[in-house]
Amino acid sequence: MKSFIHAWHGVAETARKQHNFRIHLAATAIVIAFGSFIGLSTTEWLAITLSIGFVLSLEMVNTAVEYLVDLISPEYHLIAGKAKDVAAGAVLVAASTAWIIGLIVFIPKIIRMFENG
């Protein structure tokens, strides 16, 4: 139970301190609301849910890397900067992938909505 509580503290810490995580949470809320409105299938929800989890998880890993790098190398160091850049790049790849999945899922449904009036 303590591990679960510590894990939730990590989520809360990230939500409080990381602007990009809050942006991802806002995007998540919008996608869930729109997906509910538009009526996603179970398979579509699986793809969307996995995408959301992937992005949020990597954003938290990125935050952990930033904290560790700042602890180990408080002054600027080229390699420390590269570690942070790579971790941020992982989030970018995940978010880009989630964006593409969102387009694949939502665009056909939006087109059908306009075709059907």
N, CA, C and O of each residue as an XYZ file, in Angstrom:
468
protein
N       0.820     -1.193      0.000
C       0.000      0.000      0.000
C       0.869      1.265      0.000
O       0.535      2.257     -0.648
N       1.989      1.217      0.734
C       2.874      2.382      0.771
C       3.430      2.703     -0.612
O       3.551      3.872     -0.976
N       3.767      1.676     -1.379
C       4.290      1.886     -2.734
C       3.260      2.580     -3.598
O       3.591      3.470     -4.382
N       2.000      2.169     -3.453
C       0.921      2.772     -4.219
C       0.777      4.247     -3.850
O       0.600      5.095     -4.724
N       0.851      4.548     -2.565
C       0.740      5.935     -2.095
C       1.909      6.763     -2.622
O       1.714      7.890     -3.077
N       3.126      6.210     -2.562
C       4.297      6.928     -3.080
C       4.156      7.182     -4.583
O       4.515      8.251     -5.076
N       3.632      6.195     -5.298
C       3.440      6.355     -6.742
C       2.455      7.495     -7.024
O       2.697      8.312     -7.912
N       1.355      7.557     -6.282
C       0.392      8.647     -6.471
C       0.994      9.991     -6.106
O       0.662     11.008     -6.716
N       1.884     10.004     -5.106
C       2.592     11.252     -4.791
C       3.437     11.698     -5.988
O       3.550     12.892     -6.266
N       4.024     10.738     -6.687
C       4.803     11.055     -7.887
C       3.942     11.650     -8.982
O       4.347     12.602     -9.649
N       2.765     11.096     -9.169
C       1.835     11.640    -10.168
C       1.433     13.062     -9.775
O       1.432     13.970    -10.607
N       1.092     13.243     -8.503
C       0.669     14.569     -8.026
C       1.810     15.580     -8.132
O       1.586     16.728     -8.516
N       3.018     15.165     -7.796
C       4.191     16.041     -7.903
C       4.384     16.485     -9.343
O       4.623     17.663     -9.610
N       4.281     15.551    -10.259
C       4.452     15.877    -11.669
C       3.353     16.829    -12.139
O       3.620     17.788    -12.864
N       2.133     16.562    -11.726
C       1.015     17.429    -12.126
C       1.177     18.843    -11.559
O       0.837     19.822    -12.223
N       1.690     18.946    -10.351
C       1.866     20.268     -9.735
C       3.018     21.049    -10.351
O       2.917     22.262    -10.530
N       4.111     20.365    -10.677
C       5.351     21.058    -11.022
C       5.658     21.129    -12.509
O       6.475     21.952    -12.919
N       5.037     20.304    -13.320
C       5.419     20.213    -14.727
C       4.316     20.749    -15.641
O       3.259     20.136    -15.796
N       4.587     21.889    -16.230
C       3.628     22.547    -17.125
C       3.216     21.636    -18.284
O       2.034     21.546    -18.615
N       4.186     20.966    -18.894
C       3.870     20.105    -20.040
C       2.972     18.943    -19.641
O       2.120     18.527    -20.426
N       3.147     18.411    -18.433
C       2.279     17.332    -17.963
C       0.841     17.831    -17.852
O      -0.097     17.120    -18.212
N       0.672     19.054    -17.354
C      -0.679     19.616    -17.254
C      -1.283     19.838    -18.638
O      -2.488     19.668    -18.824
N      -0.459     20.215    -19.603
C      -0.951     20.344    -20.986
C      -1.421     18.983    -21.492
O      -2.481     18.880    -22.110
N      -0.641     17.948    -21.231
C      -1.032     16.596    -21.653
C      -2.313     16.154    -20.944
O      -3.156     15.491    -21.548
N      -2.464     16.515    -19.670
C      -3.701     16.175    -18.950
C      -4.902     16.903    -19.558
O      -5.978     16.321    -19.692
N      -4.724     18.154    -19.918
C      -5.811     18.904    -20.561
C      -6.169     18.273    -21.907
O      -7.345     18.115    -22.232
N      -5.156     17.919    -22.677
C      -5.407     17.251    -23.967
C      -6.127     15.924    -23.738
O      -7.021     15.558    -24.501
N      -5.740     15.214    -22.695
C      -6.394     13.944    -22.354
C      -7.874     14.168    -22.085
O      -8.717     13.425    -22.588
N      -8.191     15.179    -21.301
C      -9.595     15.472    -20.982
C     -10.387     15.795    -22.248
O     -11.522     15.346    -22.408
N      -9.791     16.567    -23.133
C     -10.460     16.929    -24.384
C     -10.694     15.690    -25.248
O     -11.780     15.509    -25.800
N      -9.682     14.849    -25.360
C      -9.800     13.631    -26.182
C     -10.854     12.695    -25.604
O     -11.652     12.124    -26.348
N     -10.862     12.533    -24.288
C     -11.858     11.657    -23.661
C     -13.269     12.214    -23.867
O     -14.195     11.468    -24.188
N     -13.428     13.511    -23.684
C     -14.749     14.119    -23.886
C     -15.198     13.971    -25.336
O     -16.338     13.589    -25.601
N     -14.305     14.274    -26.271
C     -14.659     14.177    -27.680
C     -14.905     12.724    -28.081
O     -15.828     12.435    -28.842
N     -14.081     11.814    -27.569
C     -14.278     10.400    -27.861
C     -15.611      9.896    -27.340
O     -16.265      9.079    -27.989
N     -16.018     10.375    -26.179
C     -17.323      9.992    -25.624
C     -18.450     10.550    -26.473
O     -19.450      9.876    -26.724
N     -18.277     11.789    -26.913
C     -19.294     12.445    -27.736
C     -19.450     11.756    -29.092
O     -20.563     11.542    -29.572
N     -18.338     11.422    -29.686
C     -18.348     10.901    -31.053
C     -18.623      9.390    -31.090
O     -18.979      8.849    -32.137
N     -18.458      8.719    -29.961
C     -18.774      7.292    -29.880
C     -17.695      6.377    -30.434
O     -17.882      5.739    -31.469
N     -16.568      6.317    -29.740
C     -15.479      5.443    -30.177
C     -15.809      3.986    -29.892
O     -16.516      3.667    -28.936
N     -15.289      3.118    -30.731
C     -15.451      1.681    -30.514
C     -14.483      1.233    -29.411
O     -13.611      1.997    -28.997
N     -14.638      0.029    -28.952
C     -13.735     -0.515    -27.933
C     -12.295     -0.517    -28.429
O     -11.382     -0.154    -27.688
N     -12.090     -0.920    -29.662
C     -10.740     -0.953    -30.227
C     -10.150      0.454    -30.316
O      -8.972      0.656    -30.022
N     -10.960      1.412    -30.716
C     -10.490      2.793    -30.791
C     -10.136      3.317    -29.400
O      -9.124      3.997    -29.228
N     -10.972      3.000    -28.410
C     -10.660      3.409    -27.034
C      -9.357      2.770    -26.555
O      -8.576      3.404    -25.846
N      -9.130      1.536    -26.936
C      -7.867      0.883    -26.552
C      -6.670      1.639    -27.120
O      -5.698      1.895    -26.411
N      -6.745      1.991    -28.392
C      -5.641      2.736    -29.024
C      -5.443      4.093    -28.359
O      -4.312      4.496    -28.091
N      -6.538      4.794    -28.095
C      -6.461      6.117    -27.467
C      -5.926      6.002    -26.044
O      -5.065      6.783    -25.638
N      -6.429      5.039    -25.291
C      -5.993      4.854    -23.901
C      -4.509      4.500    -23.821
O      -3.780      5.038    -22.988
N      -4.073      3.606    -24.680
C      -2.640      3.263    -24.704
C      -1.789      4.477    -25.067
O      -0.722      4.688    -24.490
N      -2.257      5.261    -26.009
C      -1.524      6.468    -26.405
C      -1.419      7.457    -25.248
O      -0.350      8.007    -24.982
N      -2.524      7.673    -24.574
C      -2.535      8.595    -23.433
C      -1.586      8.092    -22.346
O      -0.774      8.855    -21.822
N      -1.690      6.821    -22.015
C      -0.826      6.253    -20.983
C       0.641      6.339    -21.353
O       1.488      6.610    -20.501
N       0.941      6.112    -22.612
C       2.318      6.171    -23.112
C       2.889      7.581    -22.960
O       4.008      7.751    -22.475
N       2.135      8.574    -23.368
C       2.606      9.964    -23.296
C       2.755     10.415    -21.844
O       3.788     10.973    -21.475
N       1.736     10.178    -21.019
C       1.814     10.603    -19.620
C       2.946      9.900    -18.878
O       3.654     10.520    -18.084
N       3.112      8.613    -19.136
C       4.198      7.868    -18.487
C       5.558      8.405    -18.900
O       6.431      8.604    -18.055
N       5.742      8.638    -20.180
C       7.040      9.158    -20.627
C       7.291     10.573    -20.125
O       8.436     10.942    -19.865
N       6.242     11.364    -19.987
C       6.411     12.706    -19.411
C       6.902     12.596    -17.967
O       7.719     13.401    -17.519
N       6.405     11.610    -17.254
C       6.857     11.405    -15.872
C       8.289     10.880    -15.827
O       9.064     11.285    -14.961
N       8.651      9.992    -16.739
C      10.036      9.517    -16.816
C      10.954     10.687    -17.159
O      12.042     10.806    -16.596
N      10.532     11.537    -18.065
C      11.301     12.725    -18.419
C      11.523     13.604    -17.185
O      12.623     14.112    -16.968
N      10.487     13.775    -16.392
C      10.602     14.563    -15.165
C      11.593     13.918    -14.201
O      12.406     14.611    -13.590
N      11.528     12.606    -14.064
C      12.465     11.904    -13.186
C      13.904     12.083    -13.665
O      14.809     12.300    -12.859
N      14.113     11.992    -14.978
C      15.454     12.197    -15.540
C      15.926     13.621    -15.247
O      17.075     13.823    -14.854
N      15.059     14.597    -15.433
C      15.431     15.987    -15.150
C      15.829     16.164    -13.685
O      16.838     16.805    -13.388
N      15.041     15.600    -12.770
C      15.371     15.697    -11.343
C      16.731     15.059    -11.048
O      17.556     15.641    -10.344
N      16.955     13.870    -11.588
C      18.224     13.179    -11.326
C      19.414     13.921    -11.917
O      20.456     14.043    -11.274
N      19.260     14.412    -13.129
C      20.351     15.160    -13.762
C      20.648     16.427    -12.968
O      21.812     16.768    -12.758
N      19.607     17.124    -12.525
C      19.816     18.337    -11.732
C      20.506     18.026    -10.402
O      21.304     18.825     -9.914
N      20.203     16.882     -9.825
C      20.839     16.473     -8.571
C      22.310     16.158     -8.779
O      23.167     16.584     -8.005
N      22.590     15.404     -9.840
C      23.964     14.944    -10.098
C      24.826     16.051    -10.677
O      26.017     16.135    -10.377
N      24.236     16.894    -11.501
C      24.997     17.937    -12.186
C      24.286     19.286    -12.059
O      23.650     19.741    -13.010
N      24.390     19.937    -10.873
C      23.685     21.208    -10.684
C      24.144     22.311    -11.642
O      23.348     23.164    -12.034
N      25.429     22.293    -12.019
C      25.899     23.251    -13.011
C      25.713     22.643    -14.399
O      25.607     21.426    -14.555
N      25.677     23.511    -15.389
C      25.489     23.028    -16.751
C      26.643     22.117    -17.149
O      27.812     22.423    -16.912
N      26.290     21.003    -17.754
C      27.271     20.084    -18.318
C      26.698     19.574    -19.634
O      25.514     19.246    -19.711
N      27.524     19.507    -20.661
C      27.065     19.111    -21.989
C      26.346     17.755    -21.970
O      25.274     17.611    -22.558
N      26.930     16.782    -21.304
C      26.322     15.442    -21.283
C      25.021     15.448    -20.478
O      24.070     14.755    -20.839
N      24.973     16.218    -19.398
C      23.731     16.330    -18.626
C      22.635     16.936    -19.501
O      21.488     16.492    -19.470
N      22.993     17.933    -20.266
C      22.040     18.547    -21.191
C      21.556     17.564    -22.241
O      20.378     17.554    -22.597
N      22.469     16.736    -22.735
C      22.078     15.729    -23.731
C      21.118     14.713    -23.132
O      20.173     14.291    -23.798
N      21.348     14.310    -21.869
C      20.446     13.359    -21.206
C      19.036     13.943    -21.114
O      18.049     13.255    -21.378
N      18.957     15.214    -20.739
C      17.650     15.873    -20.664
C      17.002     15.978    -22.043
O      15.797     15.771    -22.187
N      17.804     16.297    -23.050
C      17.279     16.412    -24.413
C      16.741     15.076    -24.924
O      15.691     15.028    -25.566
N      17.454     14.007    -24.640
C      17.016     12.684    -25.093
C      15.710     12.298    -24.404
O      14.796     11.782    -25.047
N      15.620     12.548    -23.097
C      14.387     12.234    -22.376
C      13.214     13.061    -22.921
O      12.112     12.539    -23.094
N      13.452     14.335    -23.186
C      12.410     15.179    -23.771
C      12.055     14.695    -25.177
O      10.892     14.741    -25.576
N      13.043     14.239    -25.914
C      12.798     13.699    -27.247
C      11.903     12.470    -27.210
O      11.081     12.270    -28.105
N      12.059     11.652    -26.185
C      11.199     10.475    -26.037
C       9.741     10.897    -25.879
O       8.840     10.271    -26.435
N       9.523     11.957    -25.119
C       8.158     12.471    -24.952
C       7.636     12.994    -26.286
O       6.477     12.769    -26.635
N       8.481     13.683    -27.021
C       8.083     14.205    -28.327
C       7.677     13.073    -29.278
O       6.671     13.182    -29.980
N       8.446     12.007    -29.300
C       8.113     10.857    -30.153
C       6.776     10.254    -29.718
O       5.929      9.949    -30.558
N       6.589     10.085    -28.416
C       5.332      9.516    -27.913
C       4.150     10.415    -28.240
O       3.107      9.939    -28.688
N       4.312     11.720    -28.015
C       3.216     12.654    -28.285
C       2.902     12.707    -29.783
O       1.736     12.794    -30.168
N       3.920     12.655    -30.614
C       3.705     12.652    -32.071
C       2.977     11.386    -32.501
O       2.079     11.435    -33.342
N       3.361     10.269    -31.932
C       2.693      9.003    -32.234
C       1.233      9.061    -31.785
O       0.339      8.630    -32.514
N       0.993      9.592    -30.590
C      -0.378      9.716    -30.084
C      -1.198     10.628    -30.992
O      -2.372     10.359    -31.246
N      -0.593     11.693    -31.474
C      -1.267     12.618    -32.388
C      -1.688     11.888    -33.664
O      -2.811     12.052    -34.139
N      -0.787     11.093    -34.206
C      -1.085     10.334    -35.442
C      -2.207      9.336    -35.184
O      -3.116      9.197    -36.002
N      -2.146      8.644    -34.058
C      -3.209      7.689    -33.710
C      -4.539      8.429    -33.571
O      -5.572      7.954    -34.042
N      -4.507      9.587    -32.926
C      -5.720     10.390    -32.797
C      -6.299     10.774    -34.147
O      -7.511     10.709    -34.352
N      -5.431     11.175    -35.070
C      -5.903     11.517    -36.412
C      -6.529     10.311    -37.101
O      -7.590     10.418    -37.716
N      -5.866      9.165    -36.993
C      -6.387      7.938    -37.626
C      -7.751      7.576    -37.057
O      -8.640      7.149    -37.792
N      -7.918      7.746    -35.747
C      -9.184      7.381    -35.103
C     -10.274      8.420    -35.367
O     -11.407      8.065    -35.690
N      -9.931      9.698    -35.231
C     -10.971     10.732    -35.240
C     -11.341     11.266    -36.623
O     -12.508     11.582    -36.854
N     -10.398     11.376    -37.538
C     -10.711     11.993    -38.834
C     -11.832     11.265    -39.574
O     -12.750     11.930    -40.055
N     -11.809      9.930    -39.692
C     -12.926      9.278    -40.394
C     -14.275      9.527    -39.717
O     -15.293      9.658    -40.396
N     -14.288      9.590    -38.406
C     -15.546      9.833    -37.698
C     -16.039     11.268    -37.922
O     -17.239     11.501    -38.070
N     -15.119     12.212    -37.944
C     -15.495     13.612    -38.203
C     -16.025     13.761    -39.617
O     -17.020     14.448    -39.843
N     -15.362     13.118    -40.568
C     -15.828     13.166    -41.962
C     -17.231     12.603    -42.068
O     -18.090     13.192    -42.725
N     -17.476     11.451    -41.419
C     -18.811     10.834    -41.443
C     -19.854     11.757    -40.819
O     -20.986     11.820    -41.299
N     -19.483     12.478    -39.747
C     -20.426     13.396    -39.112
C     -20.873     14.479    -40.091
O     -22.053     14.823    -40.149
N     -19.921     15.013    -40.862
C     -20.258     16.075    -41.826
C     -21.011     15.526    -43.032
O     -21.864     16.210    -43.596
N     -20.703     14.310    -43.422
C     -21.414     13.704    -44.551
C     -22.869     13.420    -44.195
O     -23.759     13.547    -45.036
N     -23.104     13.034    -42.944
C     -24.455     12.683    -42.510
C     -25.244     13.888    -42.011
O     -26.417     13.771    -41.657
N     -24.599     15.029    -41.988
C     -25.295     16.251    -41.597
C     -25.420     16.364    -40.139
O     -25.983     17.339    -39.642
